[in-house]
Amino acid sequence: MTRSTDFGVTVRQGIRAVQPDIVVHALHDGLPDGGDDGPKIGLVVSKSVGSAVQRHRVSRRLRHVAFHLINADASDLGPRARVVIRALPGSRDAISSRLESELRTALKKTRAQKQSRP
């Protein structure tokens, strides 16, 4: 995801799931004007995470985790899904496997909340 409006819509209309190191906003049905061009993931890594070096390290780890999640056979993401991952300050010390576990858990929570909504 690259457009600010896509981030805004996903955060406002999406389902939120909080984990110790990340917050995930997921819009599983996609954006109204979005096509079926595959799931899109955006990252938000603010200055509260740390220095520029630490923020870039967290971004690389999250991109790596998200890439593997999108390409997994049993993906929790549909073809129109839009996800925003916001890194919390604790993410700077988290290893990739922990971030992956938290992301998978958060996506399962958003999927369950989506199904429980009327």
Residue, then its C-alpha position, 0 to 999 in steps of 0.5 A: m500500500t502506498r497511498s495515504t488515503d488507502f492507509g486512512v480508510t484501512v485504519r478507520q474502517g478495518i478491524r483492529a487487533v493489538q499485540p505486544d509489539i504491533v497493532v494490525h488494522a485489517l480490511h478483509d474485503g478490500l477497498p471499494d475502488g480496489g481491484d482483485d490485485g492481491p492483498k496489500i500491506g502497509l507499514v507504519v513505523s513512527k519515531s517512537v520505535g527508535s532511531a532511523v537505523q532501528r526503524h529501518r531494521v523493524s521495517r525490514r523485518l516486518r516486510h520480510v514477515a509480511f512477504h512470507l505471510i502473503n505467499a504462504d499456501a494457507s494465507d489468512l488474507g484474501p485477494r482483496a485484503r488490505v492490512v496496516i501494521r503499526a509497529l510499537p516501541g517494543s518491536r525494535d527488540a523483537i526477533s522476526s519469528r516473534l513478529e511473525s507469530e504476532l502478525r498471524t495471531a492478529l490476523k486470526k483475531t481480525r478474521a474472527q471479529k469480522q465473522s462475528r460482526p452482523 
